[in-house]
Amino acid sequence: MTPETGAPRLAPLRLALFYGGIFLALGIMGPFWPLWLKDRGLDAEQIGVVFALGTLARLAVTPYFARAADRAGERKRILVLLSFLGTVTFLAFRWADGFWPIILMTVVFYASRGPVLPLMESLTMLTRERTPFDYGRVRLWGSITFIIGAWGMGLVLTDAPVDWIHWAIFAAIALTFFCALALPDTRAPAAAKDRRPFREIMRVPGLMAAMTAATCIQASHAVYYNFGSIHWLAAGHGADVIGALWAEGVIAEILLFTFAAATVRRIGAVRMIAIGAAAAALRWAGTAGTTDLEWLFLLQALHGLSYGATHLGMIHLITERVDSSLSASAQSLFAITLGVGMS
């Protein structure tokens, strides 16, 4: 593996900044982008179509960029290119007037953003092999900025017009591009052009079983993400309480990420996924049975395990069992299965 350019001791910081940019944009876009689309005249059915086609574009394009990254043996330049395309495309939403122009921009935007996170996970773990650091303590900055984005935009919108949503997301995506320029240029051995990466990855003993389990665990969160707030609102809880419940879950995730290296080392990647499965089963069984606030706060703390432990286990398992020359393809395969599971 070729060492990264620049000071190795700064590699975790540069990676953390990029994660922060990615999840800052997601923290704003997840809760508030539908509001902007509605303000542009789209109804609920059209908004659903927009997100569905965006997801399809992301799933279709991701493996091609991952394979290109493995064949080239590098990640940074592709991430810079995709970040630039995402920035320009998202700015173009400003002039997208009507359903079909928004559909076009959505497909192009999601195609440029879809491969970014799996390629980033690959780059992070490659850099970690060369310059040891705690993956969780780098990744947790994404969780922190997600909270900042969601909470901060909510505060802004109490006085600002809905149109500010677009500019806030654009600023976060543009920040991601500039952070991409500072990423370490860690490289892996280039994969031969005649290799079939996904076939090789699927033959790794136990990997697909673990990936399927992790996908099912993460997919079990879909109902919570889509309908949790609606369910709690109907149960009589206010928006401030619902926001606190969401924040608690992410804080629990951050706490686990803080001690990720020691935790994974002692427990093991596969057992981390198993713990995530047990926590998810307990969490959703409890959430389905009560809307009492005291119980909800206890159950939300399990997010650190149901999501966090599963994520850490799968990321480390891929690193342990897949050759570094195919790491981008392996991360993209997990992203694709997860995307299908969450759909």
ZAGU-979414 format. One record per residue (C-alpha): residue number from 1; residue in three letters; chain; x, y, z. Coordinates in Angstrom, 2 decimals. Each point is the difference from the previous one (the first is absolute). Example, Ala and Ser with C-alpha at 12.3 -4.5 7.8 and 13.67 -1.06 7.14 Angstrom:
REM ZAGU-979414
+-----+--------+--------+---------+---------+---------+
! num ! residu ! chaine !       X !       Y !       Z !
+-----+--------+--------+---------+---------+---------+
!   1 !    Ala !      A !   12.30 !   -4.50 !    7.80 !
!   2 !    Ser !      A !    1.37 !    3.44 !   -0.66 !
+-----+--------+--------+---------+---------+---------+
REM end
This chain:
REM ZAGU-979414
+-----+--------+--------+---------+---------+---------+
! num ! residu ! chaine !       X !       Y !       Z !
+-----+--------+--------+---------+---------+---------+
!   1 !    Met !      A !    0.00 !    0.00 !    0.00 !
!   2 !    Thr !      A !    1.31 !    3.45 !   -0.86 !
!   3 !    Pro !      A !    0.18 !    2.34 !    3.00 !
!   4 !    Glu !      A !   -2.27 !    2.98 !   -0.01 !
!   5 !    Thr !      A !    1.31 !    3.40 !   -0.98 !
!   6 !    Gly !      A !    0.41 !    2.67 !    2.65 !
!   7 !    Ala !      A !    0.68 !   -0.40 !    3.74 !
!   8 !    Pro !      A !   -1.26 !   -3.43 !    1.12 !
!   9 !    Arg !      A !   -0.96 !    1.33 !    3.43 !
!  10 !    Leu !      A !   -2.51 !    2.34 !   -1.68 !
!  11 !    Ala !      A !   -1.71 !   -2.80 !   -1.96 !
!  12 !    Pro !      A !   -2.70 !   -0.67 !    2.65 !
!  13 !    Leu !      A !   -0.84 !    3.71 !    0.14 !
!  14 !    Arg !      A !   -0.30 !    0.29 !   -3.78 !
!  15 !    Leu !      A !   -2.20 !   -3.09 !   -0.14 !
!  16 !    Ala !      A !   -2.15 !    1.28 !    2.87 !
!  17 !    Leu !      A !   -0.55 !    3.31 !   -1.79 !
!  18 !    Phe !      A !   -1.31 !   -1.78 !   -3.08 !
!  19 !    Tyr !      A !   -2.33 !   -2.20 !    2.07 !
!  20 !    Gly !      A !   -1.18 !    3.16 !    1.71 !
!  21 !    Gly !      A !   -0.86 !    1.62 !   -3.32 !
!  22 !    Ile !      A !   -1.86 !   -3.06 !   -1.30 !
!  23 !    Phe !      A !   -2.18 !   -0.38 !    3.08 !
!  24 !    Leu !      A !   -0.56 !    3.72 !    0.48 !
!  25 !    Ala !      A !   -1.69 !   -0.02 !   -3.41 !
!  26 !    Leu !      A !   -1.93 !   -3.17 !    0.86 !
!  27 !    Gly !      A !   -1.13 !    1.46 !    3.33 !
!  28 !    Ile !      A !   -1.62 !    2.91 !   -1.83 !
!  29 !    Met !      A !   -1.18 !   -1.88 !   -3.06 !
!  30 !    Gly !      A !   -1.65 !   -2.96 !    1.76 !
!  31 !    Pro !      A !   -2.56 !    1.92 !    2.06 !
!  32 !    Phe !      A !   -0.39 !    3.13 !   -2.13 !
!  33 !    Trp !      A !    0.52 !   -0.73 !   -3.72 !
!  34 !    Pro !      A !   -3.60 !   -1.25 !   -0.39 !
!  35 !    Leu !      A !   -1.17 !    3.39 !    1.31 !
!  36 !    Trp !      A !    1.97 !    1.77 !   -2.72 !
!  37 !    Leu !      A !   -1.41 !   -2.32 !   -2.66 !
!  38 !    Lys !      A !   -3.52 !    0.66 !    1.27 !
!  39 !    Asp !      A !    0.69 !    3.73 !   -0.11 !
!  40 !    Arg !      A !    0.95 !   -0.43 !   -3.68 !
!  41 !    Gly !      A !   -3.47 !   -1.34 !   -0.72 !
!  42 !    Leu !      A !    0.50 !   -3.78 !    0.21 !
!  43 !    Asp !      A !   -2.68 !   -2.06 !    1.70 !
!  44 !    Ala !      A !    0.60 !   -2.99 !    2.30 !
!  45 !    Glu !      A !   -0.16 !   -2.54 !   -2.83 !
!  46 !    Gln !      A !    2.48 !    1.93 !   -2.14 !
!  47 !    Ile !      A !    2.38 !    0.39 !    2.95 !
!  48 !    Gly !      A !   -0.15 !   -3.76 !    0.49 !
!  49 !    Val !      A !    0.91 !   -0.51 !   -3.67 !
!  50 !    Val !      A !    2.91 !    2.45 !    0.33 !
!  51 !    Phe !      A !    1.51 !   -1.94 !    2.91 !
!  52 !    Ala !      A !   -0.65 !   -3.38 !   -1.63 !
!  53 !    Leu !      A !    1.76 !    0.97 !   -3.23 !
!  54 !    Gly !      A !    2.84 !    1.57 !    1.96 !
!  55 !    Thr !      A !    0.50 !   -3.25 !    1.88 !
!  56 !    Leu !      A !   -0.03 !   -2.01 !   -3.23 !
!  57 !    Ala !      A !    2.61 !    2.31 !   -1.53 !
!  58 !    Arg !      A !    2.20 !   -0.36 !    3.07 !
!  59 !    Leu !      A !   -0.22 !   -3.78 !    0.02 !
!  60 !    Ala !      A !    0.62 !   -0.28 !   -3.75 !
!  61 !    Val !      A !    3.08 !    2.21 !   -0.14 !
!  62 !    Thr !      A !    1.82 !   -0.92 !    3.22 !
!  63 !    Pro !      A !    1.52 !   -3.34 !   -1.14 !
!  64 !    Tyr !      A !    1.51 !    1.55 !   -3.13 !
!  65 !    Phe !      A !    1.86 !    2.69 !    1.92 !
!  66 !    Ala !      A !    1.09 !   -2.55 !    2.60 !
!  67 !    Arg !      A !    1.41 !   -2.28 !   -2.66 !
!  68 !    Ala !      A !    1.77 !    2.95 !   -1.64 !
!  69 !    Ala !      A !    1.55 !    0.90 !    3.36 !
!  70 !    Asp !      A !    1.24 !   -3.56 !    0.55 !
!  71 !    Arg !      A !    1.44 !   -0.22 !   -3.51 !
!  72 !    Ala !      A !    1.79 !    3.32 !    0.42 !
!  73 !    Gly !      A !    1.12 !   -0.83 !    3.53 !
!  74 !    Glu !      A !   -1.02 !    3.43 !    1.23 !
!  75 !    Arg !      A !   -2.95 !    1.71 !    1.62 !
!  76 !    Lys !      A !    0.76 !    3.69 !    0.50 !
!  77 !    Arg !      A !   -0.20 !    1.28 !   -3.58 !
!  78 !    Ile !      A !   -3.31 !   -1.77 !   -0.55 !
!  79 !    Leu !      A !   -1.38 !    1.46 !    3.23 !
!  80 !    Val !      A !    1.12 !    3.49 !   -1.06 !
!  81 !    Leu !      A !   -1.67 !   -0.43 !   -3.39 !
!  82 !    Leu !      A !   -3.26 !   -1.31 !    1.47 !
!  83 !    Ser !      A !   -0.05 !    2.74 !    2.63 !
!  84 !    Phe !      A !    0.45 !    2.65 !   -2.67 !
!  85 !    Leu !      A !   -2.77 !   -1.48 !   -2.16 !
!  86 !    Gly !      A !   -2.29 !   -0.19 !    3.01 !
!  87 !    Thr !      A !    0.66 !    3.64 !    0.86 !
!  88 !    Val !      A !   -0.68 !    1.27 !   -3.52 !
!  89 !    Thr !      A !   -3.07 !   -2.18 !   -0.45 !
!  90 !    Phe !      A !   -1.54 !    1.01 !    3.30 !
!  91 !    Leu !      A !    0.49 !    3.67 !   -0.83 !
!  92 !    Ala !      A !   -1.95 !   -0.65 !   -3.22 !
!  93 !    Phe !      A !   -3.08 !   -0.90 !    2.07 !
!  94 !    Arg !      A !   -0.34 !    3.75 !    0.39 !
!  95 !    Trp !      A !   -1.22 !    0.23 !   -3.59 !
!  96 !    Ala !      A !   -1.92 !   -3.28 !   -0.10 !
!  97 !    Asp !      A !   -3.61 !    1.08 !   -0.35 !
!  98 !    Gly !      A !   -2.59 !   -2.75 !   -0.10 !
!  99 !    Phe !      A !   -0.14 !   -3.75 !    0.46 !
! 100 !    Trp !      A !    2.06 !   -1.21 !   -2.98 !
! 101 !    Pro !      A !    2.94 !    2.41 !    0.39 !
! 102 !    Ile !      A !    0.17 !   -0.95 !    3.68 !
! 103 !    Ile !      A !   -0.06 !   -3.69 !   -0.95 !
! 104 !    Leu !      A !    2.90 !    0.54 !   -2.40 !
! 105 !    Met !      A !    2.08 !    1.87 !    2.59 !
! 106 !    Thr !      A !   -0.82 !   -2.62 !    2.63 !
! 107 !    Val !      A !    1.22 !   -2.90 !   -2.13 !
! 108 !    Val !      A !    3.26 !    1.77 !   -0.83 !
! 109 !    Phe !      A !    0.53 !    1.16 !    3.58 !
! 110 !    Tyr !      A !   -0.64 !   -3.38 !    1.62 !
! 111 !    Ala !      A !    2.19 !   -1.69 !   -2.61 !
! 112 !    Ser !      A !    2.87 !    2.29 !    1.00 !
! 113 !    Arg !      A !   -0.59 !   -0.31 !    3.76 !
! 114 !    Gly !      A !   -0.85 !   -3.69 !    0.25 !
! 115 !    Pro !      A !    3.55 !   -1.40 !   -0.33 !
! 116 !    Val !      A !    1.53 !    2.58 !    2.36 !
! 117 !    Leu !      A !   -0.61 !   -1.68 !    3.35 !
! 118 !    Pro !      A !    1.13 !   -3.54 !   -0.93 !
! 119 !    Leu !      A !    3.11 !    1.41 !   -1.68 !
! 120 !    Met !      A !    0.63 !    2.10 !    3.10 !
! 121 !    Glu !      A !   -0.33 !   -3.04 !    2.27 !
! 122 !    Ser !      A !    2.50 !   -1.81 !   -2.21 !
! 123 !    Leu !      A !    2.45 !    2.91 !    0.07 !
! 124 !    Thr !      A !   -0.32 !    0.34 !    3.77 !
! 125 !    Met !      A !    0.73 !   -3.66 !    0.70 !
! 126 !    Leu !      A !    2.89 !   -0.04 !   -2.49 !
! 127 !    Thr !      A !    1.52 !    3.03 !    1.72 !
! 128 !    Arg !      A !   -0.56 !   -1.62 !    3.40 !
! 129 !    Glu !      A !    2.07 !   -3.00 !   -1.08 !
! 130 !    Arg !      A !    2.89 !    2.30 !   -0.86 !
! 131 !    Thr !      A !   -0.36 !    2.54 !    2.80 !
! 132 !    Pro !      A !   -1.80 !   -1.70 !    2.93 !
! 133 !    Phe !      A !   -2.84 !    1.97 !    1.56 !
! 134 !    Asp !      A !   -3.42 !   -0.70 !    1.46 !
! 135 !    Tyr !      A !   -2.56 !   -0.14 !   -2.83 !
! 136 !    Gly !      A !   -2.86 !    0.76 !    2.37 !
! 137 !    Arg !      A !    1.55 !    3.24 !    1.22 !
! 138 !    Val !      A !    0.29 !    1.18 !   -3.59 !
! 139 !    Arg !      A !   -3.46 !   -1.14 !   -1.05 !
! 140 !    Leu !      A !   -1.74 !    1.48 !    3.05 !
! 141 !    Trp !      A !    0.50 !    3.50 !   -1.41 !
! 142 !    Gly !      A !   -2.51 !   -0.92 !   -2.67 !
! 143 !    Ser !      A !   -2.54 !   -0.79 !    2.72 !
! 144 !    Ile !      A !    0.77 !    3.27 !    1.79 !
! 145 !    Thr !      A !   -0.45 !    2.14 !   -3.11 !
! 146 !    Phe !      A !   -3.20 !   -1.89 !   -0.85 !
! 147 !    Ile !      A !   -1.49 !    1.19 !    3.29 !
! 148 !    Ile !      A !    1.30 !    3.53 !   -0.60 !
! 149 !    Gly !      A !   -1.52 !    0.07 !   -3.49 !
! 150 !    Ala !      A !   -3.42 !   -1.30 !    0.99 !
! 151 !    Trp !      A !   -0.29 !    2.03 !    3.20 !
! 152 !    Gly !      A !    1.54 !    3.16 !   -1.43 !
! 153 !    Met !      A !   -2.18 !    0.03 !   -3.11 !
! 154 !    Gly !      A !   -3.06 !   -0.49 !    2.15 !
! 155 !    Leu !      A !    0.92 !    3.10 !    1.98 !
! 156 !    Val !      A !    0.72 !    2.00 !   -3.16 !
! 157 !    Leu !      A !   -3.37 !   -0.86 !   -1.52 !
! 158 !    Thr !      A !   -1.89 !    1.47 !    2.93 !
! 159 !    Asp !      A !    0.71 !    3.42 !   -1.54 !
! 160 !    Ala !      A !    1.48 !   -0.66 !   -3.46 !
! 161 !    Pro !      A !   -1.88 !   -0.91 !   -3.20 !
! 162 !    Val !      A !   -0.03 !   -3.57 !   -1.31 !
! 163 !    Asp !      A !    2.23 !    1.10 !   -2.87 !
! 164 !    Trp !      A !    2.93 !    0.09 !    2.44 !
! 165 !    Ile !      A !   -0.05 !   -3.80 !    0.11 !
! 166 !    His !      A !    1.53 !   -0.19 !   -3.47 !
! 167 !    Trp !      A !    2.76 !    2.45 !    0.83 !
! 168 !    Ala !      A !    0.84 !   -1.71 !    3.28 !
! 169 !    Ile !      A !    0.33 !   -3.40 !   -1.66 !
! 170 !    Phe !      A !    2.00 !    1.51 !   -2.85 !
! 171 !    Ala !      A !    2.41 !    1.61 !    2.47 !
! 172 !    Ala !      A !    0.51 !   -3.35 !    1.76 !
! 173 !    Ile !      A !    0.58 !   -1.83 !   -3.30 !
! 174 !    Ala !      A !    2.44 !    2.69 !   -1.17 !
! 175 !    Leu !      A !    1.83 !   -0.39 !    3.32 !
! 176 !    Thr !      A !    0.24 !   -3.72 !   -0.71 !
! 177 !    Phe !      A !    1.71 !    0.73 !   -3.32 !
! 178 !    Phe !      A !    2.66 !    2.17 !    1.65 !
! 179 !    Cys !      A !    0.52 !   -2.65 !    2.68 !
! 180 !    Ala !      A !    0.45 !   -2.58 !   -2.78 !
! 181 !    Leu !      A !    2.96 !    1.97 !   -1.32 !
! 182 !    Ala !      A !    1.72 !   -0.50 !    3.37 !
! 183 !    Leu !      A !   -0.62 !   -3.76 !    0.24 !
! 184 !    Pro !      A !    3.05 !   -2.26 !    0.35 !
! 185 !    Asp !      A !    0.91 !   -1.64 !   -3.31 !
! 186 !    Thr !      A !    0.36 !   -3.52 !    1.39 !
! 187 !    Arg !      A !    0.15 !   -2.61 !   -2.76 !
! 188 !    Ala !      A !   -0.47 !   -3.74 !   -0.21 !
! 189 !    Pro !      A !    1.46 !   -2.46 !   -2.53 !
! 190 !    Ala !      A !   -1.92 !    0.41 !   -3.24 !
! 191 !    Ala !      A !   -2.38 !   -2.87 !   -0.71 !
! 192 !    Ala !      A !    0.56 !   -1.79 !   -3.31 !
! 193 !    Lys !      A !   -2.50 !    0.96 !   -2.70 !
! 194 !    Asp !      A !   -1.04 !   -3.60 !   -0.58 !
! 195 !    Arg !      A !   -0.94 !   -0.54 !    3.65 !
! 196 !    Arg !      A !   -3.66 !   -0.30 !    0.87 !
! 197 !    Pro !      A !   -0.10 !    1.81 !    3.34 !
! 198 !    Phe !      A !   -3.54 !   -0.71 !    1.08 !
! 199 !    Arg !      A !    0.29 !   -3.70 !   -0.76 !
! 200 !    Glu !      A !    3.22 !   -0.19 !    2.03 !
! 201 !    Ile !      A !   -1.53 !    1.92 !    2.89 !
! 202 !    Met !      A !   -3.07 !   -2.22 !    0.07 !
! 203 !    Arg !      A !    2.27 !   -3.04 !    0.35 !
! 204 !    Val !      A !    1.73 !    1.31 !    3.13 !
! 205 !    Pro !      A !   -1.00 !   -2.46 !    2.76 !
! 206 !    Gly !      A !   -2.72 !    1.36 !    2.23 !
! 207 !    Leu !      A !    0.03 !    3.50 !   -1.45 !
! 208 !    Met !      A !   -3.31 !   -0.10 !   -1.87 !
! 209 !    Ala !      A !   -1.75 !   -1.57 !    2.99 !
! 210 !    Ala !      A !    1.28 !    2.81 !    2.21 !
! 211 !    Met !      A !   -0.88 !    2.61 !   -2.63 !
! 212 !    Thr !      A !   -3.53 !   -1.38 !   -0.30 !
! 213 !    Ala !      A !   -0.41 !    0.04 !    3.78 !
! 214 !    Ala !      A !    1.33 !    3.56 !    0.26 !
! 215 !    Thr !      A !   -2.30 !    1.13 !   -2.82 !
! 216 !    Cys !      A !   -3.05 !   -1.51 !    1.72 !
! 217 !    Ile !      A !    0.95 !    1.66 !    3.28 !
! 218 !    Gln !      A !    0.49 !    3.40 !   -1.60 !
! 219 !    Ala !      A !   -3.12 !   -0.39 !   -2.14 !
! 220 !    Ser !      A !   -2.02 !   -0.57 !    3.17 !
! 221 !    His !      A !    0.64 !    3.68 !    0.75 !
! 222 !    Ala !      A !   -1.88 !    1.12 !   -3.14 !
! 223 !    Val !      A !   -3.42 !    0.17 !    1.65 !
! 224 !    Tyr !      A !    1.50 !    2.01 !    2.86 !
! 225 !    Tyr !      A !    1.68 !    2.44 !   -2.38 !
! 226 !    Asn !      A !   -3.14 !    0.48 !   -2.09 !
! 227 !    Phe !      A !   -2.80 !   -0.17 !    2.55 !
! 228 !    Gly !      A !    1.51 !    0.27 !    3.49 !
! 229 !    Ser !      A !   -0.67 !    3.72 !    0.35 !
! 230 !    Ile !      A !   -3.54 !   -0.35 !   -1.35 !
! 231 !    His !      A !   -0.72 !   -2.85 !    2.44 !
! 232 !    Trp !      A !    1.29 !    1.92 !    3.00 !
! 233 !    Leu !      A !   -1.80 !    3.17 !   -1.04 !
! 234 !    Ala !      A !   -3.27 !   -1.95 !   -0.18 !
! 235 !    Ala !      A !    0.74 !   -1.33 !    3.50 !
! 236 !    Gly !      A !    0.01 !    3.56 !    1.31 !
! 237 !    His !      A !    3.70 !    0.77 !    0.23 !
! 238 !    Gly !      A !    1.10 !    3.48 !   -1.08 !
! 239 !    Ala !      A !    2.53 !    0.86 !   -2.67 !
! 240 !    Asp !      A !    2.59 !    0.89 !    2.66 !
! 241 !    Val !      A !   -0.31 !   -3.43 !    1.62 !
! 242 !    Ile !      A !    0.16 !   -1.76 !   -3.36 !
! 243 !    Gly !      A !    3.13 !    1.96 !   -0.88 !
! 244 !    Ala !      A !    1.56 !   -1.00 !    3.31 !
! 245 !    Leu !      A !   -0.79 !   -3.67 !   -0.66 !
! 246 !    Trp !      A !    1.70 !    0.16 !   -3.39 !
! 247 !    Ala !      A !    3.00 !    1.83 !    1.43 !
! 248 !    Glu !      A !    0.35 !   -2.55 !    2.80 !
! 249 !    Gly !      A !    0.31 !   -2.81 !   -2.52 !
! 250 !    Val !      A !    2.78 !    1.74 !   -1.90 !
! 251 !    Ile !      A !    1.81 !    0.92 !    3.24 !
! 252 !    Ala !      A !   -0.03 !   -3.68 !    0.99 !
! 253 !    Glu !      A !    1.51 !   -0.78 !   -3.40 !
! 254 !    Ile !      A !    2.72 !    2.62 !    0.56 !
! 255 !    Leu !      A !    0.87 !   -1.47 !    3.40 !
! 256 !    Leu !      A !    0.52 !   -3.44 !   -1.52 !
! 257 !    Phe !      A !    2.08 !    1.42 !   -2.85 !
! 258 !    Thr !      A !    2.22 !    1.74 !    2.58 !
! 259 !    Phe !      A !    1.11 !   -3.38 !    1.35 !
! 260 !    Ala !      A !   -0.30 !   -1.91 !   -3.28 !
! 261 !    Ala !      A !    3.56 !   -1.32 !   -0.34 !
! 262 !    Ala !      A !    0.18 !   -1.57 !    3.45 !
! 263 !    Thr !      A !   -3.55 !   -1.32 !   -0.26 !
! 264 !    Val !      A !    0.45 !   -1.70 !   -3.38 !
! 265 !    Arg !      A !    3.40 !   -1.37 !    1.03 !
! 266 !    Arg !      A !   -1.42 !   -1.64 !    3.13 !
! 267 !    Ile !      A !   -3.32 !   -1.20 !   -1.39 !
! 268 !    Gly !      A !    0.77 !   -0.66 !   -3.66 !
! 269 !    Ala !      A !   -1.74 !    1.22 !   -3.15 !
! 270 !    Val !      A !   -2.45 !   -2.91 !   -0.34 !
! 271 !    Arg !      A !   -1.08 !    0.23 !    3.63 !
! 272 !    Met !      A !   -0.55 !    3.73 !   -0.42 !
! 273 !    Ile !      A !   -2.52 !   -0.76 !   -2.74 !
! 274 !    Ala !      A !   -1.67 !   -2.60 !    2.24 !
! 275 !    Ile !      A !   -0.25 !    2.54 !    2.82 !
! 276 !    Gly !      A !   -1.54 !    2.45 !   -2.45 !
! 277 !    Ala !      A !   -2.61 !   -2.60 !   -0.96 !
! 278 !    Ala !      A !   -0.92 !   -0.70 !    3.62 !
! 279 !    Ala !      A !   -0.23 !    3.71 !    0.80 !
! 280 !    Ala !      A !   -2.19 !    0.64 !   -3.06 !
! 281 !    Ala !      A !   -2.39 !   -2.81 !    0.95 !
! 282 !    Leu !      A !   -0.32 !    1.33 !    3.55 !
! 283 !    Arg !      A !   -0.32 !    3.59 !   -1.16 !
! 284 !    Trp !      A !   -2.73 !   -0.54 !   -2.56 !
! 285 !    Ala !      A !   -1.97 !   -2.40 !    2.20 !
! 286 !    Gly !      A !    0.00 !    2.62 !    2.74 !
! 287 !    Thr !      A !   -0.76 !    2.91 !   -2.33 !
! 288 !    Ala !      A !   -2.98 !   -1.87 !   -1.47 !
! 289 !    Gly !      A !   -1.40 !   -0.62 !    3.48 !
! 290 !    Thr !      A !    0.17 !    3.40 !    1.64 !
! 291 !    Thr !      A !   -0.08 !    3.74 !   -0.54 !
! 292 !    Asp !      A !    0.81 !    0.82 !    3.63 !
! 293 !    Leu !      A !    2.74 !    2.60 !    0.00 !
! 294 !    Glu !      A !    2.09 !   -1.67 !    2.70 !
! 295 !    Trp !      A !    0.15 !   -3.25 !   -1.99 !
! 296 !    Leu !      A !    0.63 !    1.80 !   -3.27 !
! 297 !    Phe !      A !    3.07 !    1.72 !    1.39 !
! 298 !    Leu !      A !    1.35 !   -3.36 !    1.20 !
! 299 !    Leu !      A !   -0.73 !   -1.65 !   -3.34 !
! 300 !    Gln !      A !    1.54 !    2.82 !   -2.05 !
! 301 !    Ala !      A !    3.32 !   -0.56 !    1.77 !
! 302 !    Leu !      A !    0.13 !   -3.36 !   -1.79 !
! 303 !    His !      A !    0.62 !    1.84 !   -3.28 !
! 304 !    Gly !      A !    3.67 !    0.01 !    0.90 !
! 305 !    Leu !      A !   -0.06 !   -3.79 !   -0.30 !
! 306 !    Ser !      A !   -2.75 !   -0.68 !   -2.55 !
! 307 !    Tyr !      A !    1.60 !    2.38 !   -2.50 !
! 308 !    Gly !      A !    3.46 !    0.76 !    1.35 !
! 309 !    Ala !      A !    1.18 !   -3.50 !    0.91 !
! 310 !    Thr !      A !   -1.32 !   -1.42 !   -3.26 !
! 311 !    His !      A !    1.74 !    2.69 !   -2.06 !
! 312 !    Leu !      A !    3.32 !   -0.37 !    1.80 !
! 313 !    Gly !      A !   -0.12 !   -3.78 !   -0.24 !
! 314 !    Met !      A !   -0.66 !    0.00 !   -3.74 !
! 315 !    Ile !      A !    2.59 !    2.65 !   -0.88 !
! 316 !    His !      A !    2.71 !   -1.84 !    1.97 !
! 317 !    Leu !      A !   -1.04 !   -3.41 !   -1.34 !
! 318 !    Ile !      A !    0.39 !    1.19 !   -3.60 !
! 319 !    Thr !      A !    3.46 !    1.33 !    0.83 !
! 320 !    Glu !      A !    0.99 !   -3.28 !    1.67 !
! 321 !    Arg !      A !   -1.19 !   -2.37 !   -2.71 !
! 322 !    Val !      A !    0.17 !    1.84 !   -3.34 !
! 323 !    Asp !      A !    3.23 !    0.74 !   -1.85 !
! 324 !    Ser !      A !    0.78 !    3.73 !    0.02 !
! 325 !    Ser !      A !    0.02 !    0.07 !   -3.81 !
! 326 !    Leu !      A !   -3.75 !   -0.77 !    0.08 !
! 327 !    Ser !      A !   -0.94 !    2.07 !    3.04 !
! 328 !    Ala !      A !   -1.97 !    2.62 !   -1.96 !
! 329 !    Ser !      A !   -2.07 !   -2.69 !   -1.72 !
! 330 !    Ala !      A !   -0.64 !   -1.72 !    3.33 !
! 331 !    Gln !      A !   -1.16 !    3.20 !    1.67 !
! 332 !    Ser !      A !   -2.18 !    0.82 !   -3.00 !
! 333 !    Leu !      A !   -1.57 !   -3.47 !    0.08 !
! 334 !    Phe !      A !   -0.97 !    0.57 !    3.63 !
! 335 !    Ala !      A !   -1.35 !    3.45 !   -0.89 !
! 336 !    Ile !      A !   -2.08 !   -1.49 !   -2.82 !
! 337 !    Thr !      A !   -1.47 !   -2.81 !    2.10 !
! 338 !    Leu !      A !   -0.73 !    2.52 !    2.74 !
! 339 !    Gly !      A !   -1.66 !    2.35 !   -2.48 !
! 340 !    Val !      A !   -2.21 !   -2.80 !   -1.32 !
! 341 !    Gly !      A !   -0.86 !   -1.07 !    3.53 !
! 342 !    Met !      A !   -0.95 !    3.50 !    1.07 !
! 343 !    Ser !      A !   -2.16 !    0.66 !   -3.08 !
+-----+--------+--------+---------+---------+---------+
REM end
